Amino acid sequence: MKSDEMSRRKNICRLAVFTAILMASGGALAADFPATPPAPGPAPALSVPTPVTQTLANGLQVVSVRRADLPLVTAQLVLRRGGEMDPRRWPAWPTSPRTC
């Protein structure tokens, strides 16, 4: 029981010392903080690579972008599909179940 009380007193003393140090250094930290933000730096140069479009014999369009400075290969397949790709002669799906 006595050791618990001693441990509690040590913790309270440590907390008091920590709080005193924090309060003393808080004024110094606030004094070093600038009142205005720094001026912005120059804008970085924008380098946008030019895409190259090729159409294969089967009609597939291949769009490629070469960036020689990056040792990376990324492939993405995008399929045109959905109602916007239907020919105009095909009717759209009915909007209401009553028209089926």
C-alpha positions as CSV (number, residue, x, y, z in Angstrom):
1,M,0.0,0.0,0.0
2,K,2.8,2.3,0.9
3,S,4.6,1.7,-2.5
4,D,1.4,2.5,-4.4
5,E,1.2,5.9,-2.7
6,M,4.9,6.6,-3.3
7,S,4.5,5.6,-7.0
8,R,1.5,7.9,-7.3
9,R,3.4,10.8,-5.7
10,K,6.4,10.3,-8.1
11,N,4.0,10.3,-11.1
12,I,2.4,13.5,-9.9
13,C,5.8,15.1,-9.3
14,R,6.9,14.1,-12.8
15,L,3.7,15.5,-14.3
16,A,4.2,18.8,-12.4
17,V,7.8,19.1,-13.7
18,F,6.8,18.3,-17.3
19,T,4.0,20.8,-17.1
20,A,6.3,23.5,-15.8
21,I,8.9,22.8,-18.5
22,L,6.2,22.9,-21.2
23,M,4.7,26.2,-19.9
24,A,8.2,27.8,-19.8
25,S,9.1,26.7,-23.3
26,G,5.7,27.6,-24.7
27,G,6.4,31.3,-24.8
28,A,9.7,30.8,-26.6
29,L,8.1,28.7,-29.2
30,A,5.4,31.3,-29.8
31,A,8.0,34.0,-30.2
32,D,9.8,32.1,-32.9
33,F,6.7,31.5,-35.0
34,P,6.4,33.9,-38.0
35,A,3.5,36.3,-38.1
36,T,3.1,36.1,-41.9
37,P,3.5,33.1,-44.2
38,P,6.5,33.0,-46.5
39,A,6.3,34.2,-50.1
40,P,5.4,31.4,-52.6
41,G,8.2,30.0,-54.7
42,P,8.2,29.8,-58.5
43,A,5.7,27.6,-60.2
44,P,7.1,24.2,-61.4
45,A,7.4,23.6,-65.1
46,L,4.6,21.5,-66.4
47,S,5.6,18.8,-68.9
48,V,2.6,16.9,-70.4
49,P,3.6,14.0,-72.7
50,T,1.8,13.8,-76.0
51,P,-0.3,10.6,-76.5
52,V,0.0,8.6,-79.7
53,T,-3.1,6.9,-81.1
54,Q,-2.9,3.9,-83.4
55,T,-5.7,1.8,-84.8
56,L,-5.0,-1.9,-85.3
57,A,-6.2,-4.0,-88.2
58,N,-9.2,-5.3,-86.1
59,G,-10.3,-1.7,-85.3
60,L,-8.9,-1.6,-81.8
61,Q,-7.6,1.9,-80.9
62,V,-4.4,1.9,-78.9
63,V,-3.3,5.1,-77.1
64,S,0.2,5.1,-75.8
65,V,2.2,7.7,-73.9
66,R,6.0,7.3,-73.7
67,R,7.9,8.6,-70.7
68,A,11.5,7.5,-71.0
69,D,12.4,8.9,-67.6
70,L,10.2,6.5,-65.7
71,P,11.1,2.8,-65.4
72,L,7.4,1.8,-65.3
73,V,4.9,0.1,-67.6
74,T,1.2,0.5,-67.0
75,A,-1.6,-1.0,-69.1
76,Q,-5.2,-0.1,-68.9
77,L,-8.0,-1.6,-71.1
78,V,-11.1,0.7,-71.6
79,L,-14.1,-0.7,-73.4
80,R,-16.7,1.5,-74.9
81,R,-20.0,-0.1,-73.9
82,G,-23.5,0.7,-72.7
83,G,-26.5,2.5,-74.2
84,E,-24.4,5.4,-75.7
85,M,-22.7,2.9,-78.0
86,D,-26.0,1.3,-79.3
87,P,-26.8,2.2,-83.0
88,R,-29.6,4.7,-83.4
89,R,-31.9,2.2,-85.1
90,W,-32.1,0.1,-81.9
91,P,-34.7,1.3,-79.4
92,A,-33.7,2.1,-75.9
93,W,-34.8,0.0,-73.0
94,P,-38.2,1.0,-71.6
95,T,-38.1,3.4,-68.7
96,S,-41.2,1.9,-67.0
97,P,-42.1,-1.7,-66.4
98,R,-45.7,-0.9,-67.7
99,T,-44.4,-0.4,-71.2
100,C,-42.8,-3.9,-71.5
